[in-house]
Every structure is written in structure tokens, then in C-alpha cells.
Amino acid sequence: MSYKMSATLGAVFLGLSSFAAHAGDVEAGASAFQSQCQNCHNVTDADGEVLAGRPNVRTGPNLYGVIGRQAGTYDGFRYGASLVEAGEAGLVWDEAEMVPYLLDPNTYLREKLGSNRARSQMSFRVRDEATANDIIAFLAQFGAVEEADEEEASGS
């Protein structure tokens, strides 16, 4: 094998291993969601089926489809002004945005909005980045990706 081919394959594998290191573990995320998130949040689909968490939890918004959703926009939930402002400024939840939010919601919003007055209504903090990534991996399986797979399967 040529040096150029070896270098190319090495770069590809290094990139894949780097990606895997940043991706969370869905099973660990399910466990973390159960122990850290379900007291305030659940994951309920459009048909009203609770896919994770407890039924009738209303402290925090439903997290179905949160990955890829504009911040502060789940219909029927009263968000704090700072999170709504961040969403109106273009904040869309993805791994890069959600990890620092989960680690320290107030600091994240203050930095995002450039205001020391910004506050999050979520007072809970996830303890470490690995757990935040696991929770995100767990949540990412519900919502837009799931619906796109269903549409593709039905031929829409």
C-alpha cells in the first residue's frame, strides 16, 4: 500500500475515532435521563405516547424532537425570557449548544446573550460532559430523525 493511501486511511480512521469519542452512549443516556431529567421532563410523541420519563410532568418542556429544534419554542410551555430571546436570536439545539447548556444553564445563557441578567429556569446541572453527551445521544433518537425515517419508509 502506498504512503499516500496509508496516510489517507489513517486520517479517515482517526476522524472516525474522534467522532466516536464525542458521541454519547444511548443506553447510558437513558439511565442518566431516568435519574437526572425525568423529574422535570418527559419525551412524549405527537400521539401522546410517553416514550421516556413520567406521564404528566410539566415542570420542564417535553423533550421530544429537542435536538434540531429552535430553543424556547415547544408549544404550550412557558419558557423564561432569556431562553426565548436566545431562540429568537437563532439558537437551535444540537450537541455543540446543548452540552454547555446542560453543564451550566445560567452561565451558558449569559455568555450566549452577552448579558449578566440572563437566567435559565432550569436550575439543574449535569455533572460532566460525558453524561451530557450521553443524554443528548438518548434524546437525539426521538423526533425529527425518527419522523424522517418514518416518512422515508412510507415513501413520502
GIRAZI-V963803 format. One record per backbone hydrogen bond with DSSP energy under -1.0 kcal/mol. CO is the residue of the C=O (numbers start at 0). NH is the residue of the N-H. If there is no record, write none. Layout:
co->CO nh->NH
co->CO nh->NH
//
This chain:
co->1 nh->5
co->2 nh->6
co->3 nh->7
co->4 nh->8
co->5 nh->9
co->6 nh->10
co->7 nh->11
co->8 nh->12
co->9 nh->13
co->10 nh->14
co->11 nh->15
co->12 nh->16
co->13 nh->17
co->14 nh->18
co->15 nh->19
co->16 nh->20
co->17 nh->21
co->18 nh->22
co->24 nh->28
co->25 nh->29
co->26 nh->30
co->27 nh->31
co->28 nh->32
co->29 nh->33
co->30 nh->34
co->31 nh->35
co->32 nh->36
co->32 nh->37
co->36 nh->39
co->36 nh->40
co->39 nh->59
co->41 nh->62
co->42 nh->50
co->42 nh->51
co->44 nh->47
co->48 nh->44
co->51 nh->42
co->62 nh->65
co->65 nh->68
co->68 nh->92
co->73 nh->76
co->76 nh->78
co->79 nh->83
co->80 nh->84
co->81 nh->85
co->82 nh->86
co->83 nh->87
co->84 nh->88
co->85 nh->90
co->86 nh->89
co->90 nh->70
co->92 nh->67
co->93 nh->97
co->94 nh->98
co->96 nh->100
co->97 nh->101
co->98 nh->102
co->99 nh->103
co->101 nh->125
co->103 nh->107
co->104 nh->108
co->105 nh->109
co->106 nh->110
co->107 nh->111
co->108 nh->112
co->109 nh->113
co->109 nh->114
co->114 nh->117
co->127 nh->131
co->128 nh->132
co->129 nh->133
co->130 nh->134
co->131 nh->135
co->132 nh->136
co->133 nh->137
co->134 nh->138
co->135 nh->139
co->138 nh->141
co->141 nh->64
co->142 nh->146
co->143 nh->147
co->144 nh->148
co->145 nh->149
co->146 nh->150
co->147 nh->151
co->148 nh->152
co->149 nh->153
co->150 nh->155
//
